[in-house]
Amino acid sequence: MTKLDFRPRAAADLEEAAIWYESQRTGLGFEFLDEAESLATRIAETPRQFPFVYRDARRALMSRFPFAIYFRLIDERALIVAVMDLRRKASRWRKRV
């Protein structure tokens, strides 16, 4: 299993999104975090299943929420660089790679 590391900004992305969803409906923020955790587990188990989207960065899509987790593989470690809302400007996360 690949080790996962979150950049501080990616962890903040995740937290901000969860807070926003929780403000929309009680419990929805936790549902968002559950799906993000499930996807992160898939990344750790089989990171190479996810496609390259920019340079050496890969993207894993959430199924229920319009978010993606962007990560890089570095020495058998998955470095999460961003957790982004796909409805926003897509290139914002590229500055973090």
N, CA, C and O atoms as a GROMACS GRO file, in nm:
protein
  388
    1MET      N    1   0.085  -0.118   0.000
    1MET     CA    2   0.000   0.000   0.000
    1MET      C    3   0.089   0.125   0.000
    1MET      O    4   0.187   0.132   0.074
    2THR      N    5   0.054   0.219  -0.082
    2THR     CA    6   0.126   0.344  -0.093
    2THR      C    7   0.093   0.435   0.025
    2THR      O    8  -0.021   0.443   0.069
    3LYS      N    9   0.196   0.503   0.074
    3LYS     CA   10   0.175   0.598   0.184
    3LYS      C   11   0.114   0.726   0.126
    3LYS      O   12   0.154   0.772   0.019
    4LEU      N   13   0.018   0.784   0.198
    4LEU     CA   14  -0.044   0.910   0.156
    4LEU      C   15   0.008   1.024   0.241
    4LEU      O   16   0.019   1.013   0.363
    5ASP      N   17   0.039   1.134   0.176
    5ASP     CA   18   0.076   1.258   0.245
    5ASP      C   19  -0.008   1.370   0.185
    5ASP      O   20  -0.023   1.379   0.063
    6PHE      N   21  -0.061   1.455   0.270
    6PHE     CA   22  -0.137   1.572   0.224
    6PHE      C   23  -0.051   1.696   0.240
    6PHE      O   24   0.006   1.719   0.347
    7ARG      N   25  -0.042   1.776   0.135
    7ARG     CA   26   0.015   1.909   0.152
    7ARG      C   27  -0.081   1.988   0.239
    7ARG      O   28  -0.202   1.964   0.235
    8PRO      N   29  -0.030   2.082   0.318
    8PRO     CA   30  -0.120   2.159   0.406
    8PRO      C   31  -0.236   2.225   0.331
    8PRO      O   32  -0.348   2.229   0.382
    9ARG      N   33  -0.210   2.276   0.213
    9ARG     CA   34  -0.317   2.343   0.138
    9ARG      C   35  -0.424   2.243   0.094
    9ARG      O   36  -0.542   2.277   0.091
   10ALA      N   37  -0.384   2.121   0.059
   10ALA     CA   38  -0.481   2.019   0.020
   10ALA      C   39  -0.569   1.980   0.139
   10ALA      O   40  -0.689   1.960   0.124
   11ALA      N   41  -0.508   1.969   0.255
   11ALA     CA   42  -0.585   1.938   0.376
   11ALA      C   43  -0.684   2.051   0.406
   11ALA      O   44  -0.796   2.026   0.448
   12ALA      N   45  -0.641   2.175   0.383
   12ALA     CA   46  -0.729   2.290   0.402
   12ALA      C   47  -0.844   2.288   0.300
   12ALA      O   48  -0.957   2.322   0.334
   13ASP      N   49  -0.815   2.248   0.175
   13ASP     CA   50  -0.920   2.235   0.073
   13ASP      C   51  -1.028   2.140   0.122
   13ASP      O   52  -1.147   2.168   0.112
   14LEU      N   53  -0.984   2.028   0.174
   14LEU     CA   54  -1.076   1.924   0.221
   14LEU      C   55  -1.162   1.976   0.336
   14LEU      O   56  -1.284   1.956   0.339
   15GLU      N   57  -1.098   2.042   0.430
   15GLU     CA   58  -1.169   2.094   0.546
   15GLU      C   59  -1.270   2.203   0.506
   15GLU      O   60  -1.383   2.204   0.555
   16GLU      N   61  -1.229   2.293   0.418
   16GLU     CA   62  -1.318   2.401   0.374
   16GLU      C   63  -1.441   2.345   0.303
   16GLU      O   64  -1.553   2.392   0.326
   17ALA      N   65  -1.420   2.246   0.218
   17ALA     CA   66  -1.533   2.186   0.146
   17ALA      C   67  -1.628   2.116   0.244
   17ALA      O   68  -1.750   2.127   0.231
   18ALA      N   69  -1.573   2.044   0.340
   18ALA     CA   70  -1.656   1.974   0.438
   18ALA      C   71  -1.738   2.073   0.520
   18ALA      O   72  -1.856   2.049   0.548
   19ILE      N   73  -1.677   2.182   0.559
   19ILE     CA   74  -1.749   2.285   0.636
   19ILE      C   75  -1.863   2.344   0.552
   19ILE      O   76  -1.973   2.365   0.602
   20TRP      N   77  -1.835   2.371   0.425
   20TRP     CA   78  -1.939   2.428   0.339
   20TRP      C   79  -2.055   2.329   0.324
   20TRP      O   80  -2.171   2.368   0.339
   21TYR      N   81  -2.024   2.202   0.296
   21TYR     CA   82  -2.132   2.102   0.281
   21TYR      C   83  -2.210   2.087   0.410
   21TYR      O   84  -2.332   2.072   0.407
   22GLU      N   85  -2.142   2.090   0.523
   22GLU     CA   86  -2.212   2.078   0.652
   22GLU      C   87  -2.305   2.196   0.674
   22GLU      O   88  -2.411   2.181   0.735
   23SER      N   89  -2.267   2.314   0.624
   23SER     CA   90  -2.353   2.432   0.638
   23SER      C   91  -2.478   2.421   0.550
   23SER      O   92  -2.578   2.488   0.576
   24GLN      N   93  -2.470   2.337   0.448
   24GLN     CA   94  -2.585   2.320   0.358
   24GLN      C   95  -2.688   2.224   0.416
   24GLN      O   96  -2.809   2.242   0.400
   25ARG      N   97  -2.637   2.120   0.485
   25ARG     CA   98  -2.726   2.022   0.547
   25ARG      C   99  -2.648   1.946   0.654
   25ARG      O  100  -2.537   1.900   0.629
   26THR      N  101  -2.705   1.935   0.770
   26THR     CA  102  -2.640   1.864   0.880
   26THR      C  103  -2.606   1.722   0.837
   26THR      O  104  -2.692   1.648   0.788
   27GLY      N  105  -2.482   1.685   0.854
   27GLY     CA  106  -2.435   1.551   0.819
   27GLY      C  107  -2.373   1.541   0.682
   27GLY      O  108  -2.299   1.447   0.654
   28LEU      N  109  -2.402   1.637   0.594
   28LEU     CA  110  -2.350   1.630   0.457
   28LEU      C  111  -2.198   1.648   0.453
   28LEU      O  112  -2.130   1.588   0.370
   29GLY      N  113  -2.146   1.730   0.542
   29GLY     CA  114  -2.000   1.747   0.548
   29GLY      C  115  -1.931   1.618   0.584
   29GLY      O  116  -1.824   1.587   0.531
   30PHE      N  117  -1.991   1.541   0.674
   30PHE     CA  118  -1.933   1.412   0.712
   30PHE      C  119  -1.944   1.311   0.599
   30PHE      O  120  -1.856   1.227   0.580
   31GLU      N  121  -2.053   1.319   0.523
   31GLU     CA  122  -2.068   1.231   0.406
   31GLU      C  123  -1.960   1.264   0.302
   31GLU      O  124  -1.904   1.174   0.240
   32PHE      N  125  -1.933   1.392   0.285
   32PHE     CA  126  -1.826   1.435   0.194
   32PHE      C  127  -1.692   1.378   0.240
   32PHE      O  128  -1.616   1.323   0.160
   33LEU      N  129  -1.663   1.393   0.368
   33LEU     CA  130  -1.536   1.342   0.421
   33LEU      C  131  -1.527   1.190   0.409
   33LEU      O  132  -1.419   1.138   0.382
   34ASP      N  133  -1.638   1.120   0.428
   34ASP     CA  134  -1.638   0.974   0.412
   34ASP      C  135  -1.601   0.935   0.269
   34ASP      O  136  -1.522   0.843   0.247
   35GLU      N  137  -1.660   1.005   0.172
   35GLU     CA  138  -1.628   0.973   0.033
   35GLU      C  139  -1.483   1.008   0.001
   35GLU      O  140  -1.416   0.933  -0.070
   36ALA      N  141  -1.435   1.121   0.053
   36ALA     CA  142  -1.295   1.159   0.030
   36ALA      C  143  -1.201   1.055   0.090
   36ALA      O  144  -1.099   1.021   0.030
   37GLU      N  145  -1.234   1.006   0.208
   37GLU     CA  146  -1.151   0.903   0.273
   37GLU      C  147  -1.151   0.774   0.192
   37GLU      O  148  -1.047   0.710   0.176
   38SER      N  149  -1.266   0.736   0.142
   38SER     CA  150  -1.276   0.616   0.060
   38SER      C  151  -1.192   0.628  -0.067
   38SER      O  152  -1.123   0.534  -0.106
   39LEU      N  153  -1.197   0.744  -0.129
   39LEU     CA  154  -1.118   0.768  -0.250
   39LEU      C  155  -0.969   0.771  -0.217
   39LEU      O  156  -0.888   0.718  -0.293
   40ALA      N  157  -0.933   0.830  -0.105
   40ALA     CA  158  -0.793   0.832  -0.064
   40ALA      C  159  -0.742   0.690  -0.040
   40ALA      O  160  -0.626   0.660  -0.071
   41THR      N  161  -0.826   0.604   0.013
   41THR     CA  162  -0.788   0.464   0.032
   41THR      C  163  -0.763   0.396  -0.102
   41THR      O  164  -0.666   0.322  -0.118
   42ARG      N  165  -0.849   0.423  -0.199
   42ARG     CA  166  -0.828   0.369  -0.335
   42ARG      C  167  -0.698   0.420  -0.394
   42ARG      O  168  -0.627   0.345  -0.461
   43ILE      N  169  -0.667   0.547  -0.371
   43ILE     CA  170  -0.541   0.602  -0.420
   43ILE      C  171  -0.424   0.528  -0.356
   43ILE      O  172  -0.328   0.492  -0.425
   44ALA      N  173  -0.431   0.505  -0.226
   44ALA     CA  174  -0.323   0.436  -0.155
   44ALA      C  175  -0.307   0.292  -0.203
   44ALA      O  176  -0.196   0.242  -0.212
   45GLU      N  177  -0.418   0.227  -0.234
   45GLU     CA  178  -0.412   0.087  -0.275
   45GLU      C  179  -0.364   0.069  -0.418
   45GLU      O  180  -0.282  -0.019  -0.446
   46THR      N  181  -0.414   0.151  -0.509
   46THR     CA  182  -0.378   0.136  -0.652
   46THR      C  183  -0.366   0.273  -0.718
   46THR      O  184  -0.451   0.311  -0.799
   47PRO      N  185  -0.262   0.348  -0.685
   47PRO     CA  186  -0.251   0.485  -0.737
   47PRO      C  187  -0.235   0.496  -0.888
   47PRO      O  188  -0.273   0.596  -0.947
   48ARG      N  189  -0.180   0.393  -0.950
   48ARG     CA  190  -0.155   0.402  -1.094
   48ARG      C  191  -0.280   0.381  -1.180
   48ARG      O  192  -0.274   0.393  -1.302
   49GLN      N  193  -0.393   0.349  -1.116
   49GLN     CA  194  -0.517   0.335  -1.193
   49GLN      C  195  -0.573   0.470  -1.236
   49GLN      O  196  -0.656   0.477  -1.326
   50PHE      N  197  -0.527   0.577  -1.173
   50PHE     CA  198  -0.580   0.710  -1.201
   50PHE      C  199  -0.497   0.777  -1.311
   50PHE      O  200  -0.375   0.765  -1.312
   51PRO      N  201  -0.564   0.847  -1.401
   51PRO     CA  202  -0.493   0.903  -1.517
   51PRO      C  203  -0.410   1.027  -1.485
   51PRO      O  204  -0.438   1.102  -1.391
   52PHE      N  205  -0.306   1.044  -1.566
   52PHE     CA  206  -0.229   1.168  -1.563
   52PHE      C  207  -0.316   1.278  -1.622
   52PHE      O  208  -0.386   1.257  -1.721
   53VAL      N  209  -0.312   1.396  -1.560
   53VAL     CA  210  -0.388   1.508  -1.613
   53VAL      C  211  -0.302   1.630  -1.640
   53VAL      O  212  -0.341   1.720  -1.715
   54TYR      N  213  -0.185   1.635  -1.579
   54TYR     CA  214  -0.095   1.748  -1.600
   54TYR      C  215   0.043   1.708  -1.549
   54TYR      O  216   0.059   1.675  -1.432
   55ARG      N  217   0.140   1.712  -1.638
   55ARG     CA  218   0.276   1.668  -1.604
   55ARG      C  219   0.269   1.532  -1.535
   55ARG      O  220   0.219   1.436  -1.594
   56ASP      N  221   0.318   1.522  -1.412
   56ASP     CA  222   0.315   1.392  -1.343
   56ASP      C  223   0.202   1.384  -1.241
   56ASP      O  224   0.200   1.295  -1.157
   57ALA      N  225   0.107   1.478  -1.248
   57ALA     CA  226  -0.006   1.479  -1.155
   57ALA      C  227  -0.119   1.390  -1.208
   57ALA      O  228  -0.147   1.385  -1.327
   58ARG      N  229  -0.182   1.320  -1.115
   58ARG     CA  230  -0.294   1.233  -1.147
   58ARG      C  231  -0.420   1.288  -1.079
   58ARG      O  232  -0.414   1.366  -0.985
   59ARG      N  233  -0.536   1.243  -1.131
   59ARG     CA  234  -0.663   1.291  -1.078
   59ARG      C  235  -0.753   1.172  -1.044
   59ARG      O  236  -0.770   1.080  -1.124
   60ALA      N  237  -0.810   1.178  -0.925
   60ALA     CA  238  -0.909   1.080  -0.882
   60ALA      C  239  -1.040   1.154  -0.859
   60ALA      O  240  -1.043   1.253  -0.784
   61LEU      N  241  -1.147   1.109  -0.921
   61LEU     CA  242  -1.276   1.177  -0.913
   61LEU      C  243  -1.365   1.116  -0.806
   61LEU      O  244  -1.373   0.994  -0.792
   62MET      N  245  -1.432   1.202  -0.731
   62MET     CA  246  -1.534   1.155  -0.638
   62MET      C  247  -1.658   1.122  -0.722
   62MET      O  248  -1.679   1.180  -0.828
   63SER      N  249  -1.737   1.028  -0.674
   63SER     CA  250  -1.855   0.990  -0.752
   63SER      C  251  -1.979   1.071  -0.714
   63SER      O  252  -2.060   1.104  -0.801
   64ARG      N  253  -1.995   1.104  -0.588
   64ARG     CA  254  -2.116   1.174  -0.544
   64ARG      C  255  -2.102   1.325  -0.545
   64ARG      O  256  -2.199   1.397  -0.571
   65PHE      N  257  -1.982   1.373  -0.518
   65PHE     CA  258  -1.958   1.518  -0.508
   65PHE      C  259  -1.873   1.562  -0.627
   65PHE      O  260  -1.791   1.485  -0.677
   66PRO      N  261  -1.891   1.686  -0.674
   66PRO     CA  262  -1.816   1.733  -0.790
   66PRO      C  263  -1.674   1.779  -0.753
   66PRO      O  264  -1.636   1.894  -0.775
   67PHE      N  265  -1.598   1.687  -0.696
   67PHE     CA  266  -1.462   1.716  -0.650
   67PHE      C  267  -1.365   1.613  -0.704
   67PHE      O  268  -1.403   1.501  -0.738
   68ALA      N  269  -1.240   1.654  -0.712
   68ALA     CA  270  -1.133   1.564  -0.752
   68ALA      C  271  -1.017   1.579  -0.654
   68ALA      O  272  -0.994   1.686  -0.598
   69ILE      N  273  -0.946   1.470  -0.636
   69ILE     CA  274  -0.822   1.471  -0.558
   69ILE      C  275  -0.708   1.462  -0.658
   69ILE      O  276  -0.700   1.367  -0.736
   70TYR      N  277  -0.620   1.559  -0.654
   70TYR     CA  278  -0.503   1.562  -0.742
   70TYR      C  279  -0.381   1.521  -0.661
   70TYR      O  280  -0.361   1.568  -0.549
   71PHE      N  281  -0.301   1.432  -0.718
   71PHE     CA  282  -0.185   1.382  -0.645
   71PHE      C  283  -0.070   1.348  -0.739
   71PHE      O  284  -0.088   1.332  -0.860
   72ARG      N  285   0.046   1.338  -0.680
   72ARG     CA  286   0.168   1.297  -0.751
   72ARG      C  287   0.226   1.176  -0.680
   72ARG      O  288   0.219   1.166  -0.558
   73LEU      N  289   0.284   1.085  -0.757
   73LEU     CA  290   0.355   0.972  -0.698
   73LEU      C  291   0.502   1.007  -0.691
   73LEU      O  292   0.565   1.037  -0.793
   74ILE      N  293   0.556   1.003  -0.571
   74ILE     CA  294   0.697   1.034  -0.550
   74ILE      C  295   0.754   0.924  -0.461
   74ILE      O  296   0.720   0.913  -0.344
   75ASP      N  297   0.842   0.843  -0.518
   75ASP     CA  298   0.905   0.735  -0.442
   75ASP      C  299   0.804   0.649  -0.368
   75ASP      O  300   0.815   0.630  -0.247
   76GLU      N  301   0.705   0.599  -0.439
   76GLU     CA  302   0.602   0.511  -0.382
   76GLU      C  303   0.520   0.578  -0.270
   76GLU      O  304   0.466   0.511  -0.182
   77ARG      N  305   0.513   0.709  -0.276
   77ARG     CA  306   0.433   0.787  -0.183
   77ARG      C  307   0.340   0.873  -0.267
   77ARG      O  308   0.383   0.934  -0.366
   78ALA      N  309   0.213   0.879  -0.229
   78ALA     CA  310   0.118   0.964  -0.300
   78ALA      C  311   0.107   1.096  -0.225
   78ALA      O  312   0.062   1.101  -0.111
   79LEU      N  313   0.150   1.202  -0.291
   79LEU     CA  314   0.144   1.335  -0.232
   79LEU      C  315   0.018   1.404  -0.285
   79LEU      O  316   0.009   1.438  -0.403
   80ILE      N  317  -0.079   1.425  -0.196
   80ILE     CA  318  -0.204   1.492  -0.233
   80ILE      C  319  -0.174   1.642  -0.239
   80ILE      O  320  -0.137   1.703  -0.139
   81VAL      N  321  -0.190   1.701  -0.358
   81VAL     CA  322  -0.157   1.842  -0.375
   81VAL      C  323  -0.280   1.932  -0.373
   81VAL      O  324  -0.269   2.052  -0.345
   82ALA      N  325  -0.398   1.875  -0.404
   82ALA     CA  326  -0.519   1.957  -0.405
   82ALA      C  327  -0.644   1.870  -0.398
   82ALA      O  328  -0.645   1.756  -0.445
   83VAL      N  329  -0.747   1.925  -0.338
   83VAL     CA  330  -0.881   1.867  -0.340
   83VAL      C  331  -0.969   1.979  -0.392
   83VAL      O  332  -0.999   2.074  -0.320
   84MET      N  333  -1.011   1.968  -0.518
   84MET     CA  334  -1.072   2.081  -0.584
   84MET      C  335  -1.214   2.055  -0.633
   84MET      O  336  -1.248   1.945  -0.675
   85ASP      N  337  -1.294   2.160  -0.626
   85ASP     CA  338  -1.430   2.161  -0.679
   85ASP      C  339  -1.418   2.171  -0.831
   85ASP      O  340  -1.359   2.265  -0.883
   86LEU      N  341  -1.474   2.076  -0.902
   86LEU     CA  342  -1.463   2.072  -1.048
   86LEU      C  343  -1.547   2.179  -1.118
   86LEU      O  344  -1.533   2.201  -1.238
   87ARG      N  345  -1.633   2.244  -1.042
   87ARG     CA  346  -1.715   2.351  -1.102
   87ARG      C  347  -1.640   2.484  -1.107
   87ARG      O  348  -1.689   2.581  -1.164
   88ARG      N  349  -1.525   2.487  -1.047
   88ARG     CA  350  -1.445   2.609  -1.047
   88ARG      C  351  -1.335   2.599  -1.152
   88ARG      O  352  -1.320   2.495  -1.216
   89LYS      N  353  -1.260   2.705  -1.168
   89LYS     CA  354  -1.155   2.709  -1.269
   89LYS      C  355  -1.059   2.591  -1.249
   89LYS      O  356  -0.992   2.580  -1.146
   90ALA      N  357  -1.053   2.507  -1.346
   90ALA     CA  358  -0.979   2.380  -1.335
   90ALA      C  359  -0.828   2.398  -1.319
   90ALA      O  360  -0.764   2.313  -1.257
   91SER      N  361  -0.773   2.502  -1.371
   91SER     CA  362  -0.628   2.515  -1.369
   91SER      C  363  -0.572   2.566  -1.236
   91SER      O  364  -0.450   2.571  -1.220
   92ARG      N  365  -0.656   2.604  -1.142
   92ARG     CA  366  -0.607   2.658  -1.015
   92ARG      C  367  -0.512   2.563  -0.943
   92ARG      O  368  -0.414   2.608  -0.884
   93TRP      N  369  -0.540   2.435  -0.948
   93TRP     CA  370  -0.458   2.339  -0.875
   93TRP      C  371  -0.321   2.319  -0.940
   93TRP      O  372  -0.228   2.275  -0.872
   94ARG      N  373  -0.306   2.351  -1.067
   94ARG     CA  374  -0.180   2.327  -1.139
   94ARG      C  375  -0.062   2.404  -1.077
   94ARG      O  376   0.052   2.360  -1.086
   95LYS      N  377  -0.090   2.515  -1.015
   95LYS     CA  378   0.016   2.594  -0.952
   95LYS      C  379   0.079   2.520  -0.835
   95LYS      O  380   0.188   2.554  -0.791
   96ARG      N  381   0.009   2.419  -0.786
   96ARG     CA  382   0.057   2.345  -0.668
   96ARG      C  383   0.146   2.226  -0.703
   96ARG      O  384   0.208   2.167  -0.614
   97VAL      N  385   0.150   2.190  -0.830
   97VAL     CA  386   0.228   2.070  -0.870
   97VAL      C  387   0.376   2.100  -0.867
   97VAL      O  388   0.457   2.013  -0.898
   0.00000   0.00000   0.00000
